[in-house]
Structure formats: C-alpha cells, structure tokens
Amino acid sequence: MFPGSVVPSKLGTPRKRGAGCMNPAAQFMLRDKYGPVFTIYLGAQRAVVLWGYEAVKEALVDQAEEFGGREGLALVDRTSKGNGLFFSNGETWRQMRRFALSTLRNFGMGKRSIEERIQEEVRYLLEEFTKTEGMPLDPTFMLRRSVSNVICSVVFGARFSYEDEEFQTLLDLIQANFRRVDTIWVQFYNLFPAVMNHLPGPHNRLFENFEEQKRYVARVVRKHKETLDPSSPRDYTDAFLIRMQQEENDPDTKFHHENLILSSLDLFFAGTETTSTTLRYGLLILLKYPHVTERIQEEIERVIGQDRIPGMEDRSKMPYTDAVIHEIQRFADIIPLGVPHSVTRDTRFREYAIPKGTAIFPILHSVLHDPAQFEDPETFDPGHFLDEAGGFQKNAAFMPFSAGKRACPGEGLARMELFLYFTSILQRFALRSPARPQDLDITPEYHGFGKVPRGYQLQLVPR
C-alpha cells in the first residue's frame, strides 16, 4: 500500500529497504523472514505489522487498551481532524463509539426496528430484480443503492429512490474516494504531506470530494433541525441533535456539529461499501458453486418456505446458510490490511518495546487466511464453519470486522443485512450466469485499500 523500509521486529537498525511493503505479497516474504511481528518505515514513520491470528488477537483483544488507538495518517488528519467515529482518539472516540453502539442497538425508539427497515429495503430490491425478467445484469448499482438506503434509513431517517440524482452523486463521490486511496498521489501525500499540500495533482480531488460529502450531510442536518421533535427522535441524526441540545452549555462536549457530520459519514461509508461489496462477491461465489446455492435453497424451503419473508429468528435454524455467509466474508476478505491502529502508551508486546504513538497494522488477511485456523484457507469451503454433525461452528479467527475496542460498531447491522439479503434473494430467485460456473473467476481485484469481485453478469430467474 505504501512504499517504505523494513526493520526487524525489535525496532532496531534497518536491515532491509524496499517498496510496496504493505502489499500482501510483500508481507508474506517479510513474515517468512522476520516472523509474525515486524517493523516497516513508511517514509519517516515507523509502523509495526502484526501477522496471523495469534499475534493480532494478542494485540487487539488481550492488550486491547494499549492497541486501541487509531493511527492518524496525513490523509485522515486533513479530512477528519480528530473528529468522527472511526479515526478519532481518546475521549472523542469513546463517546462517539458509545453513542453509536447504543443508538444502533436500541434503534427504533418505539417505532420500527432495524430488522424491519432492512426487510423493507429488501422488498424494494426484489421488485427491481423482478423487473429484469431474468435478463443478464451487473448487480453492482442495485446492491449499492439498496444497502446504502438501509444505513440512510437508520442515520437520516429516509430512503431514496433508485432514480434520485443527488443521492447518486453522494454514492459516486464516496466510491471515487474509495478508489483514490491507493493511488500513488495519495500514497505520497501520506508520506510527505508538508510538500504535497502545496502541489497540484489528483490527490486534491479526494479532499474536494470529501468536502462535497460533508455539504450533503450538512443539508440533511439542517432539515432535521427544522423538524426536530425531542420527544420523538426519528433516527441517528435526531438522537445526536438532541444530545447536542442537552450538552450545549458544556464547553468540553464532544457532541457538536462537526462530530455529527463526520460520524454520519463514517457510518454511511462503512454501512454501504463493505456490505454491498460482500453481497456482490457472495452472489458471484454462489454462481461459481451452484451446489452450495441449491443446499441453501433447500434449507430455506425447510425452515422458511415461500409464504413469509425471512427474519433473523430463522438464522439459528439454518446452520448451513449461516456457515456459507461466514465463509463468503472470510474468503472475500474485503479489507485485507485492516485499518491502522496505534499504541496509546509505551507498550511491551511479546519481547518487544513499542513506543507510544507507533502505528500498528493488524493484517486481517493473515487472520482470515491463517492455515493454523482454517484448513486449506485459499479454498472456499463452508465446512470451515460447520462441525461434524452439520451444526454451525464458530471460529475465533473470524475477524472481518476486526476485533477488540476498535471492532466495527456496525457489525451487528452488517450481519443482519447479509443474512436477510442472501436468504430473501435465494428464496425468490434462481441464480444464473451467461458464463459457465467453471469459467467464472472469483479471485479479487484490488481497489483502494480493499478488494472487490471481478465484474460479472447475473441473471435472476423467478422460482
């Protein structure tokens, strides 16, 4: 991901210099030479890489407090400025995370639950799929629009039609920045911000896009303020505005306009890109392995039937479907590098001394593909999450949402979405492809700091 230099894991004198050290292929070579804990230099910045389940778990879970900081890359420093949900630290992060978790967990506030909101959006998606009449389509647009409407309903209290141009512009801006993160211009910005701040180039478009995203959310917030009823909050934005009113006389409050804008954008991005990409990847995998699809549909017929929509109460009775969804997440490995952490104090880790503020890269790919935890990890196999009796079996190395204090706060929402979307689609449609299953390529393409499936055509034939 970034050019840099490599040193032994004891943070000593550089012994090897190279480029592309955050590239997964380069990481394998470094792990083989230096072990599961090693240091790289990103320009002048020192960072420690953690490889494999044991090292990542020991840091993020067993020493969660010490490894619970968020590394402030120059890109993030300029956009978030220490605010928001995902890239803040200290008291700001603690309060934003606690508020987000409680609001998402208890959402509905006497009205509709999150599950009902997902089911509603799934129905809209199924209607759009039905209109295709089994003709081949690229599912990217419909899946992104549908999933983004779920988080919109939670954060902004409304869904948008598939034809809403202003909303599509927001999605396009987010997608464009997601792809720009891994360009050489942005890499150099992270390494040399003092220089790049004064230079023209494509990296500046990323910041312009981000400001446009903030303006979009600010317009939504203004409308909420005009219609706010403190006794009846409609969504995350209302709940945040109410908290802002309650603490308006507190000079140290973390509930202010900038945190509302940035935490909303953080939730919107996380609730759109990763889930929609996982769904798109999962449908490709199910096309590749029709016997897996057939077995899921047999379980759907046995547990749910055709007379009602799937609900979360069904998941515990559908171990094979649950195992397939977990395996899709593990195999797809959407965010292979994870999100950088930092240590919050001088820390002893194994036999190493890590100074306060050191960047930490817990490589999630190395956990989800750890051969000590998953037999033949490069193969798609739902059996990774099934016991000998065919029941669902948890695996501690299942960390697509990371782990510890910095685990994704939207994990519960994402799990709910994946189950309801996959089961609802397979309840209504048979999956077909113009290509033969053996000709479908399920190896990923890299875009930005994540993975996406290769383009494909999907046919949805009513059952």
HUGIUR-V269722 format. One record per backbone hydrogen bond with DSSP energy under -1.0 kcal/mol. CO is the residue of the C=O (numbers start at 1). NH is the residue of the N-H. E is the energy in kcal/mol with one decimal. If there is no record, write none. Layout:
co=<CO | CO>
nh=<NH | NH>
e=<E | E>
This chain:
co=<4 | 5 | 6 | 7 | 8 | 16 | 20 | 23 | 24 | 25 | 26 | 27 | 28 | 29 | 30 | 31 | 36 | 38 | 39 | 40 | 41 | 42 | 45 | 46 | 47 | 48 | 49 | 50 | 52 | 53 | 54 | 55 | 56 | 57 | 57 | 61 | 63 | 65 | 66 | 69 | 71 | 73 | 74 | 75 | 76 | 76 | 80 | 89 | 90 | 91 | 92 | 93 | 94 | 95 | 96 | 97 | 98 | 99 | 100 | 101 | 102 | 106 | 108 | 113 | 114 | 115 | 116 | 117 | 118 | 119 | 120 | 121 | 122 | 123 | 124 | 125 | 126 | 127 | 129 | 130 | 132 | 137 | 139 | 140 | 141 | 142 | 143 | 144 | 145 | 146 | 147 | 148 | 149 | 150 | 151 | 152 | 154 | 155 | 161 | 164 | 165 | 166 | 167 | 168 | 169 | 170 | 171 | 172 | 173 | 174 | 175 | 176 | 177 | 180 | 183 | 184 | 185 | 186 | 187 | 188 | 192 | 193 | 195 | 196 | 201 | 202 | 204 | 205 | 206 | 207 | 208 | 209 | 210 | 211 | 212 | 213 | 214 | 215 | 216 | 217 | 218 | 219 | 220 | 221 | 222 | 229 | 235 | 236 | 237 | 238 | 239 | 240 | 241 | 242 | 243 | 245 | 247 | 250 | 254 | 256 | 257 | 258 | 259 | 260 | 261 | 262 | 263 | 264 | 265 | 266 | 267 | 269 | 269 | 272 | 273 | 274 | 275 | 276 | 277 | 278 | 279 | 280 | 281 | 282 | 283 | 284 | 285 | 289 | 289 | 290 | 291 | 292 | 293 | 294 | 295 | 296 | 297 | 298 | 299 | 300 | 300 | 311 | 312 | 314 | 315 | 318 | 319 | 320 | 321 | 322 | 323 | 324 | 325 | 326 | 327 | 328 | 329 | 334 | 335 | 336 | 341 | 342 | 343 | 347 | 349 | 352 | 354 | 355 | 358 | 359 | 360 | 361 | 364 | 365 | 367 | 370 | 370 | 376 | 381 | 382 | 383 | 385 | 387 | 391 | 395 | 397 | 399 | 401 | 404 | 408 | 410 | 411 | 412 | 413 | 414 | 415 | 416 | 417 | 418 | 419 | 420 | 421 | 422 | 423 | 424 | 425 | 428 | 430 | 432 | 436 | 437 | 445 | 447 | 450 | 452 | 458 | 459 | 461>
nh=<18 | 41 | 16 | 39 | 11 | 6 | 23 | 27 | 28 | 29 | 30 | 31 | 32 | 33 | 34 | 35 | 51 | 49 | 7 | 47 | 5 | 45 | 42 | 359 | 40 | 361 | 38 | 363 | 56 | 57 | 58 | 59 | 60 | 61 | 62 | 64 | 67 | 68 | 344 | 342 | 73 | 77 | 78 | 79 | 80 | 81 | 83 | 93 | 94 | 95 | 96 | 97 | 98 | 99 | 100 | 101 | 102 | 103 | 104 | 105 | 106 | 109 | 111 | 117 | 118 | 119 | 120 | 121 | 122 | 123 | 124 | 125 | 126 | 127 | 128 | 129 | 130 | 131 | 132 | 133 | 135 | 458 | 143 | 144 | 145 | 146 | 147 | 148 | 149 | 150 | 151 | 152 | 153 | 154 | 155 | 156 | 236 | 237 | 164 | 168 | 169 | 170 | 171 | 172 | 173 | 174 | 175 | 176 | 177 | 178 | 179 | 180 | 181 | 183 | 187 | 188 | 189 | 190 | 191 | 192 | 196 | 197 | 198 | 199 | 204 | 205 | 208 | 209 | 210 | 211 | 212 | 213 | 214 | 215 | 216 | 217 | 218 | 219 | 220 | 221 | 222 | 223 | 224 | 225 | 226 | 232 | 239 | 240 | 241 | 242 | 243 | 244 | 245 | 246 | 247 | 248 | 250 | 253 | 256 | 260 | 261 | 262 | 263 | 264 | 265 | 266 | 267 | 268 | 269 | 270 | 271 | 272 | 273 | 276 | 277 | 278 | 279 | 280 | 281 | 282 | 283 | 284 | 285 | 286 | 287 | 288 | 289 | 292 | 293 | 294 | 295 | 296 | 297 | 298 | 299 | 300 | 301 | 302 | 303 | 304 | 305 | 314 | 315 | 317 | 318 | 322 | 323 | 324 | 325 | 326 | 327 | 328 | 329 | 330 | 331 | 332 | 333 | 451 | 338 | 365 | 360 | 69 | 357 | 354 | 352 | 349 | 347 | 358 | 343 | 48 | 341 | 50 | 368 | 369 | 370 | 373 | 374 | 379 | 384 | 385 | 386 | 393 | 390 | 387 | 398 | 399 | 402 | 408 | 407 | 411 | 414 | 415 | 416 | 417 | 418 | 419 | 420 | 421 | 422 | 423 | 424 | 425 | 426 | 427 | 428 | 429 | 463 | 461 | 459 | 439 | 440 | 452 | 450 | 447 | 445 | 137 | 432 | 430>
e=<-1.3 | -4.2 | -1.8 | -1.5 | -1.3 | -2.4 | -2.0 | -2.3 | -1.8 | -1.3 | -2.2 | -3.2 | -2.3 | -1.5 | -3.5 | -2.5 | -2.8 | -3.4 | -3.2 | -2.7 | -1.9 | -1.9 | -3.4 | -1.3 | -3.0 | -3.1 | -1.7 | -2.1 | -2.3 | -3.1 | -2.2 | -1.7 | -2.9 | -2.0 | -2.0 | -1.1 | -2.1 | -1.0 | -2.5 | -1.5 | -1.2 | -2.9 | -1.9 | -1.5 | -2.6 | -1.3 | -1.8 | -1.3 | -2.3 | -2.5 | -2.5 | -2.8 | -2.3 | -2.3 | -2.4 | -2.8 | -2.2 | -2.5 | -2.7 | -2.5 | -2.2 | -1.4 | -2.8 | -1.7 | -2.4 | -2.6 | -2.2 | -2.0 | -2.6 | -1.9 | -1.5 | -2.1 | -2.8 | -1.9 | -1.8 | -2.6 | -2.3 | -1.5 | -1.2 | -1.6 | -1.9 | -3.2 | -2.4 | -2.5 | -2.6 | -2.4 | -2.7 | -2.4 | -1.6 | -1.0 | -1.5 | -2.2 | -2.2 | -1.7 | -3.1 | -2.7 | -2.6 | -1.9 | -1.6 | -1.9 | -2.0 | -1.6 | -2.1 | -2.5 | -2.3 | -2.2 | -2.6 | -2.6 | -2.1 | -2.2 | -1.6 | -1.5 | -1.3 | -2.1 | -2.3 | -2.4 | -1.7 | -2.2 | -1.5 | -3.2 | -2.7 | -2.2 | -1.7 | -1.3 | -1.6 | -1.0 | -2.1 | -2.7 | -2.1 | -2.1 | -1.8 | -2.1 | -2.1 | -2.0 | -1.9 | -2.1 | -2.5 | -1.8 | -1.6 | -2.6 | -2.2 | -1.7 | -1.9 | -2.4 | -1.6 | -2.5 | -2.3 | -2.4 | -2.6 | -2.5 | -1.8 | -2.4 | -2.1 | -2.1 | -1.5 | -1.1 | -1.9 | -1.6 | -1.4 | -1.9 | -2.5 | -2.5 | -2.3 | -1.9 | -2.0 | -2.6 | -2.4 | -2.5 | -2.9 | -2.5 | -2.5 | -1.1 | -2.1 | -2.1 | -2.2 | -2.1 | -2.4 | -2.3 | -2.7 | -2.7 | -2.4 | -1.5 | -2.3 | -2.4 | -1.7 | -2.0 | -2.0 | -1.3 | -1.4 | -2.6 | -1.6 | -2.0 | -2.4 | -2.0 | -1.8 | -2.4 | -2.3 | -1.9 | -2.3 | -2.7 | -2.5 | -1.9 | -1.1 | -1.5 | -1.9 | -2.3 | -2.3 | -2.4 | -2.3 | -2.1 | -2.4 | -2.5 | -2.0 | -2.5 | -3.2 | -2.8 | -1.9 | -2.4 | -1.2 | -2.9 | -2.9 | -1.8 | -2.7 | -3.3 | -2.5 | -2.6 | -3.0 | -1.8 | -1.5 | -2.9 | -3.3 | -2.5 | -2.7 | -1.6 | -1.4 | -1.8 | -2.3 | -1.8 | -2.2 | -2.3 | -1.4 | -2.8 | -1.8 | -2.6 | -2.2 | -1.3 | -1.7 | -2.3 | -1.6 | -1.5 | -2.6 | -2.6 | -1.9 | -2.6 | -2.7 | -2.0 | -2.4 | -3.0 | -2.2 | -2.2 | -1.8 | -2.5 | -2.4 | -1.7 | -1.3 | -2.5 | -2.4 | -2.5 | -2.8 | -1.8 | -1.3 | -2.8 | -2.1 | -2.4 | -2.9 | -1.7 | -2.5 | -3.2>
